Amino acid sequence: MIKTNFSYELEYSLKYCSGVFLVIALKDLLKFDKL
């Protein structure tokens, strides 16, 4: 039970981190486009 819950939280955190990274990358691309 604990292991499955841990793996679920890990997967969720990975998706969240990848989403944040994607947003940061998009912002950087917009900055470069302005330059």
N, C-alpha and C positions, 0 to 999 in steps of 0.2 A: 504493500500500500504506500509506504513512504517512498520507495524507489520510483514508482510510477508517478507519484505527485512531484518528485524532484525532477524527473525527466520532462514532465509537462511544463514546470516552471522554467527549466533550462531552455526548452524549445521556444517558449513565449519570450523569454529575455533575449534570445538570439534573434527572433523576428523583430523585436522592438529595437534592438541595437542596429540591425541592418536597415530598418526604416529610418532611424535617426541619421545613420551614415549616408543614406540615399538623399535625404533632405539637405544635409551639409554639402554633399557633392553637387547637387543641383544649384545651391546658392553660389558655390564657387564658380560653376559654369556661367551663371548669370553675371557674376563680377567680371569674368574674363570677356564675356560678350560686350559689356559696357566699355571695357578698355579697348 
